Each structure stands twice: as structure tokens, then as C-alpha cells.
């Protein structure tokens, strides 16, 4: 019975719903749940040290070679972000299947993360800086243990997994959402007054604008998610409940799958809303990145140096990477980033209000929420039945 309950609780954590797990199970398999983060942090730390230690000095005159260099750098940056996430997710799957492997792997990963990496820093920096890195790494591990015990780690791990799923859905994003929004964005892109504003933006001001749009999007999404989650569990029909529970692969819940569960506690409702909001934010960030890349490519072809010099004047400066001059300007980058913020907010509103967008992007999230609620109801009824039978 305990093993069956652990399987259900593991499934709930895997889909970002740790608050649906009973309070007494917070510390269950804590080591196997923390070690994937340590492996992720170790992999990320190694890659960052390699990237910081790289010394590249090139001087290219060929535009084709510059494009190849930029493409290589973008691929390297993507690998720097994606590889640690992939390694962390794969290690989590291995430890769920073989919990006994988590302890020895965790000891090795901790020694490497807390001792070996700071020791490698000492080779190129002062011992004091290496000690500082070791203290920071120790604080990160301690925080990871606390957040994992509270369930926040499960939510963040689900976010990383969802981010990879969003990358796989880029085709749907481009074919369904991008063409319509581009009709509005492209007209603004060819407007000189917009370039007058964006070309004078410092990096700090651009980040402030990004945070403003992020907060604005979250403020918009929270009430929408609250409405969508209201009485969602009660609206699931018994036949659908059975299908949702069966789709989870938790066969031990089949006998308890037809009935709704008790009302959601406040923390459970907040957890469910956080999952929905985070998923929408991830979708929006992926879309913003697509729009930004699209506009940079379009601008590099559409705007001649004479036009940009007339529009931007003395503020015109080219982007340089490792000594190579990239064929687009900082003004173009700033304008593309700014418009990607605007279009992403438009996309977020469309996802929650437009019928076609809701079907493509929002309804799958609601389906996942309904599956989590169906599993929760069957899980709690099974636990209740087991306690009554004692």
C-alpha cells in the first residue's frame, strides 16, 4: 500500500503539484529528489567555467564566416542552457526508477560541486575567491534541500521539463500565432519614432521594460487562471475522470477514479494556479524569443546602413562578438527585443481569449490540470479507504 501511494505522490510531484501530496510525505525520497538538482548545478557550473575560461580572438572580413560564427555561438549558448536541464531531467528519471542509486551519485556530485569546482577556481583566482564560491555552492545546496522539502523544487523541475516541451511546440507557435501578430508588429518595426526611442535605451532601461511587461502579463493571467480553476474539479464527469486516471498509468487508482475529491485547500488551489500561470509564462517567453529572432533577421535584410544612420545618427553601433563584427546593430537588437515584449503580451491575451489560440495553447494546460485533479481525487479517496479499513 505504501509503495502504491509513493508512486501516486511521485506522479503528482512530476506534474508540478506537490501540494496535492499529503503532509506526512513531504520528506519522502528527499535525497533522490534533491540529487537531480545537484547534478544540474554541477553540469551548469562546469559549462560556465569552460565558457568563462574560453579565449577566442577572431578577425573576420567575410560576411558568410561571420554568420557561421554567430550561428555557432548561438548553438553554444543554447547548449549551455539546455544541456544541464536535460542532464537533470534524465537523472531524475533514473533515480525515480532506481532510488538506491541516488545516494552514491549524490555523494559524488556533492563532492564535485562543493570541493572540486571551487578548487578549480583556485587555480586561476585567489584562495579567498575559491572559498567564497564554495560557500555560495553550499548555500545553493541547502536552499535546494529546503525548497525540495517544501515542494517548490517539484514545481521548478516541472517548469524545466515544460520548457523543453515548449521548444518542441515551436512549429505550432510559428504556424498559428506568429503570422497574425506580425501584421501588427512589422508595421511598428518600420516606424522611425519607435527607433528614436529604442536606440536610446540602455541595457538597464531595457530590462526594466521587460520586467514591466512580465509583471503586466502575470497580473492579467492570475485572474484568468482563478476563473478557469473555479469549480474545475466538480465539472469533471465520472467517465472523463476514469479516462484521465487511466491515462496517468496509476492502475492502483482505477477503483476510486469516478468520484470527485474533497474541496481544494488554499495551498492546493495556489499550487494549481501557479502551474497554469507558469506554463503560460513559458509559452509567452518562447514566443517572444521567436519574434525577436525573426525581427533581427528581417531587419538585417531590410534596413541598409544609410537608412539606419539617418534614423539613429551617432547612436548607430555594430554588435561585436569575440572581436568579430556581427551584421546587425545594437539599435536593431533593442528594437527587436522591445517589440517582442509587446507582441508577447498580445499573444498572452490572445491565448486566453481567442478561440483558435485557446484550443492550440490554453486547453492542453486545462486538460493537464483536470488530469491532476482527477488523480488527486482518486488518491485521497484511496488513502481514506485504507485508513478506514485499519
C-alpha positions as a printed Julia matrix, in Angstrom:
390×3 Matrix{Float64}:
   0.0    0.0     0.0
   2.78   2.48    0.96
   4.62   1.78   -2.3
   1.45   2.44   -4.31
   0.93   5.75   -2.5
   4.53   6.74   -3.2
   4.02   6.1    -6.91
   0.99   8.43   -6.93
   2.82  11.09   -4.92
   5.77  10.83   -7.28
   3.42  11.37  -10.24
   1.85  14.43   -8.59
   5.27  15.97   -7.94
   6.36  15.21  -11.51
   3.47  17.28  -12.9
   4.22  20.22  -10.59
   1.51  19.57   -7.98
   3.43  18.88   -4.74
   0.7   20.48   -2.62
  -1.63  17.63   -3.6
   0.63  15.24   -1.66
  -0.29  14.56    1.97
   1.73  16.5     4.56
   3.4   13.4     6.02
   5.06  12.57    2.69
   6.99  15.83    2.19
  10.31  14.27    3.14
   9.74  11.01    1.29
  12.67  10.13   -1.01
  14.14  13.56   -0.35
  17.65  12.51   -1.38
  16.57  11.14   -4.76
  14.59  14.33   -5.35
  17.44  16.71   -4.47
  20.27  14.92   -6.28
  18.99  15.76   -9.82
  19.29  19.46   -8.95
  22.85  18.93   -7.66
  23.69  17.14  -10.92
  22.12  20.03  -12.87
  24.08  22.62  -10.85
  27.32  20.67  -11.29
  26.85  20.38  -15.06
  25.97  24.07  -15.32
  28.96  25.07  -13.2
  31.36  23.07  -15.36
  29.97  24.58  -18.57
  30.11  28.11  -17.17
  33.74  27.68  -16.11
  34.61  26.37  -19.56
  32.8   29.29  -21.22
  34.43  31.88  -18.96
  37.84  30.34  -19.47
  37.49  30.29  -23.26
  39.66  32.84  -25.03
  38.58  33.42  -28.61
  40.05  36.17  -30.76
  38.95  36.32  -34.37
  39.06  38.93  -37.09
  36.77  38.05  -39.96
  36.07  40.02  -43.09
  33.75  37.57  -44.82
  30.07  38.05  -44.08
  29.44  34.34  -44.53
  32.1   33.48  -41.94
  30.59  36.0   -39.53
  27.16  34.38  -39.95
  28.69  30.96  -39.31
  30.44  32.29  -36.23
  27.25  33.83  -34.87
  25.33  30.6   -35.54
  27.99  28.62  -33.7
  27.85  30.98  -30.74
  24.05  30.75  -30.6
  24.23  26.95  -30.68
  26.82  27.02  -27.9
  24.63  29.3   -25.81
  21.62  27.03  -26.38
  23.71  24.02  -25.33
  24.85  25.92  -22.23
  21.21  26.36  -21.21
  19.69  23.11  -22.44
  22.36  20.52  -21.59
  22.22  20.94  -17.78
  18.41  20.81  -17.91
  18.45  17.64  -19.99
  21.02  16.01  -17.68
  18.98  16.97  -14.62
  15.75  15.58  -16.08
  17.4   12.32  -17.17
  19.0   11.85  -13.75
  15.63  12.44  -12.08
  14.08   9.71  -14.23
  16.89   7.31  -13.37
  16.58   7.98   -9.64
  12.8    7.54   -9.74
  13.31   4.12  -11.29
  16.31   3.24   -9.06
  16.17   5.21   -5.78
  19.16   3.28   -4.42
  21.45   4.92   -6.99
  20.64   8.41   -5.7
  22.8    8.28   -2.54
  26.17   7.29   -4.1
  25.57   9.57   -7.07
  24.62  12.39   -4.73
  27.79  11.99   -2.66
  29.98  12.14   -5.78
  28.05  15.12   -7.2
  28.23  16.99   -3.87
  31.98  16.46   -3.57
  32.5   17.7    -7.12
  30.16  20.68   -6.67
  31.34  21.76   -3.21
  35.08  20.89   -3.44
  36.28  20.19   -6.98
  34.66  23.17   -8.75
  35.81  25.75   -6.16
  39.23  24.05   -6.23
  39.37  24.55   -9.99
  38.58  28.21   -9.41
  41.56  28.45   -7.07
  43.84  27.56   -9.97
  43.01  30.81  -11.77
  41.9   33.01   -8.85
  42.76  33.68   -5.22
  42.04  31.14   -2.45
  39.62  33.64   -0.93
  37.55  33.71   -4.1
  37.56  29.9    -4.21
  36.35  29.79   -0.59
  33.6   32.27   -1.48
  32.48  30.06   -4.39
  32.43  27.03   -2.06
  30.25  28.92    0.44
  27.87  30.01   -2.32
  27.61  26.43   -3.61
  26.89  25.17   -0.09
  24.15  27.79    0.35
  22.63  26.78   -3.01
  22.53  23.11   -1.98
  20.96  23.99    1.39
  18.35  26.13   -0.32
  17.65  23.32   -2.8
  17.02  20.88    0.05
  14.63  23.33    1.73
  12.73  24.12   -1.48
  12.5   20.43   -2.38
  11.07  19.61    1.04
   8.52  22.43    0.67
   7.6   21.21   -2.82
   8.89  24.25   -4.69
  11.61  22.12   -6.24
   8.98  19.91   -7.89
   7.32  22.96   -9.41
  10.63  24.3   -10.74
  11.58  20.87  -12.09
   8.26  20.68  -13.88
   8.92  24.16  -15.28
  12.22  22.97  -16.75
  10.5   19.96  -18.3
   7.71  22.17  -19.64
  10.3   24.5   -21.17
  11.69  21.63  -23.23
   8.16  20.7   -24.29
   7.57  24.29  -25.4
  10.67  24.09  -27.58
   9.13  21.06  -29.26
   5.97  23.09  -29.9
   7.76  25.88  -31.79
   6.23  24.68  -35.06
   2.72  25.22  -33.74
   3.7   28.62  -32.35
   5.11  29.79  -35.66
   2.34  28.47  -37.91
  -0.62  29.51  -35.75
   0.29  32.62  -33.79
   3.23  34.37  -35.42
   1.74  35.33  -38.84
  -1.26  37.18  -37.39
   0.73  39.1   -34.81
   3.4   40.0   -37.33
   0.85  42.05  -39.27
   0.77  44.48  -36.36
   4.38  44.23  -35.22
   6.03  44.65  -38.63
   4.27  47.99  -39.26
   5.65  49.29  -35.96
   9.06  47.85  -36.82
   9.33  50.18  -39.85
   8.38  53.27  -37.85
  11.18  55.8   -37.26
   9.73  57.23  -33.99
   9.98  53.76  -32.41
  13.66  53.57  -33.34
  14.2   57.03  -31.83
  13.02  55.6   -28.5
  14.61  52.14  -28.56
  18.02  53.26  -29.84
  18.48  55.44  -26.75
  17.57  52.66  -24.29
  20.34  51.47  -22.01
  20.54  47.81  -21.0
  19.16  48.67  -17.57
  16.19  50.52  -19.04
  15.5   47.65  -21.47
  15.49  45.17  -18.59
  13.11  47.45  -16.69
  10.74  47.47  -19.67
  10.95  43.67  -19.86
  10.1   43.35  -16.16
   7.2   45.78  -16.62
   5.69  43.64  -19.39
   6.32  40.47  -17.36
   4.5   41.86  -14.32
   1.71  43.17  -16.55
   1.3   39.73  -18.12
   1.22  37.99  -14.73
  -1.33  40.49  -13.41
  -3.5   39.69  -16.43
  -3.1   35.91  -16.18
  -3.79  35.46  -12.45
  -7.48  36.5   -12.6
  -7.95  34.42  -15.76
  -6.46  31.36  -14.1
  -8.59  31.91  -11.0
 -11.74  31.9   -13.11
 -10.65  28.82  -15.06
  -9.83  26.9   -11.86
 -13.12  27.74  -10.15
 -15.11  24.54   -9.57
 -12.95  22.77  -12.17
 -12.84  19.54  -10.17
 -16.63  19.42   -9.78
 -17.17  19.92  -13.52
 -15.34  16.71  -14.49
 -17.76  13.94  -15.45
 -17.25  10.44  -13.94
 -16.44   8.87  -17.32
 -13.82  11.56  -18.0
 -12.36  11.05  -14.54
 -11.82   7.38  -15.27
 -10.13   8.19  -18.6
  -7.88  10.8   -17.01
  -6.79   8.49  -14.19
  -6.16   5.65  -16.61
  -4.06   7.94  -18.82
  -1.78   8.61  -15.83
  -0.8    4.93  -15.7
  -1.66   4.68  -11.98
  -3.62   1.45  -12.14
  -3.99   1.28   -8.34
  -6.42   4.23   -8.52
  -8.87   2.69  -11.02
 -11.36   1.63   -8.33
 -11.54   5.17   -6.9
 -11.49   7.2   -10.12
 -15.16   8.03  -10.7
 -15.87  10.35   -7.75
 -14.72  13.96   -7.17
 -12.37  14.71   -4.33
 -12.79  17.0    -1.31
 -12.67  20.76   -1.9
  -9.23  22.14   -2.65
  -7.34  23.67    0.25
  -5.95  27.15   -0.24
  -2.37  25.95   -0.82
  -3.61  23.35   -3.33
  -5.53  25.99   -5.24
  -2.49  28.29   -5.25
  -0.32  25.4    -6.49
  -2.74  24.64   -9.33
  -2.89  28.3   -10.33
   0.91  28.58  -10.18
   1.24  25.64  -12.59
  -1.13  27.26  -15.08
   0.45  30.73  -14.79
   3.98  29.35  -15.11
   3.04  27.32  -18.18
   1.52  30.39  -19.85
   4.6   32.47  -19.0
   6.87  29.83  -20.54
   4.78  29.75  -23.71
   4.94  33.53  -23.9
   8.72  33.63  -23.4
   9.22  31.09  -26.18
   7.02  33.16  -28.47
   8.9   36.36  -27.54
  12.22  34.72  -28.42
  10.83  33.64  -31.81
   9.59  37.15  -32.57
  12.91  38.69  -31.52
  14.94  36.4   -33.78
  12.5   36.95  -36.66
  12.78  40.74  -36.37
  16.57  40.72  -36.12
  16.82  38.61  -39.27
  14.23  40.77  -41.07
  15.95  43.98  -40.01
  19.38  42.8   -41.12
  17.97  42.31  -44.63
  15.52  45.24  -44.8
  17.49  48.17  -43.35
  20.51  49.48  -45.2
  23.3   51.24  -43.25
  22.27  54.56  -44.85
  18.7   54.28  -43.53
  19.82  53.3   -40.05
  22.38  56.09  -39.95
  19.69  58.6   -40.94
  17.3   57.25  -38.3
  19.74  56.62  -35.45
  22.6   59.02  -36.24
  25.6   58.92  -33.92
  23.96  56.23  -31.79
  24.5   53.63  -34.52
  26.95  50.95  -33.39
  27.53  47.4   -34.56
  27.36  44.35  -32.33
  30.73  42.68  -31.74
  31.28  39.12  -30.52
  34.82  37.96  -29.74
  36.26  40.71  -31.9
  34.04  39.88  -34.91
  31.6   42.49  -36.13
  28.14  40.93  -36.44
  25.98  42.2   -39.34
  23.37  43.96  -37.2
  23.35  46.95  -34.88
  22.52  47.42  -31.22
  19.63  49.66  -32.28
  18.19  46.74  -34.25
  18.62  44.4   -31.28
  16.96  46.87  -28.89
  14.04  47.43  -31.26
  13.54  43.7   -31.82
  13.6   42.98  -28.09
  11.15  45.78  -27.33
   8.69  44.66  -30.0
   9.0   41.04  -28.84
   7.76  42.21  -25.41
   4.8   43.99  -26.96
   3.87  41.08  -29.23
   4.26  38.55  -26.42
   1.72  40.43  -24.3
  -0.61  40.46  -27.3
  -0.01  36.72  -27.69
  -0.79  36.09  -24.0
  -4.1   37.95  -24.27
  -4.98  36.06  -27.47
  -4.18  32.68  -25.9
  -6.75  33.24  -23.17
  -9.46  35.0   -25.21
  -9.23  33.92  -28.87
 -10.98  30.62  -29.6
  -8.38  29.26  -32.02
  -5.46  30.14  -29.76
  -7.22  28.71  -26.7
  -7.64  25.39  -28.48
  -4.0   25.27  -29.53
  -2.25  26.53  -26.38
  -4.59  27.03  -23.42
  -6.85  23.98  -23.5
  -3.95  21.49  -23.2
  -2.99  23.21  -19.94
  -6.57  22.92  -18.67
  -6.56  19.24  -19.66
  -3.39  18.68  -17.6
  -5.0   20.46  -14.65
  -8.1   18.26  -14.92
  -5.87  15.16  -15.0
  -4.1   16.31  -11.85
  -7.43  16.93  -10.11
  -8.78  13.52  -11.13
  -5.67  11.76   -9.82
  -5.83  13.8    -6.59
  -9.46  12.83   -6.0
  -8.79   9.12   -6.54
  -5.61   9.3    -4.46
  -7.32  10.92   -1.46
 -10.26   8.51   -1.61
  -7.88   5.57   -1.73
  -5.95   6.87    1.29
  -9.23   7.47    3.13
 -10.46   3.95    2.35
  -7.17   2.45    3.55
  -7.38   4.32    6.86
 -10.98   3.25    7.4
 -10.02  -0.36    6.75
  -7.45  -0.41    9.54
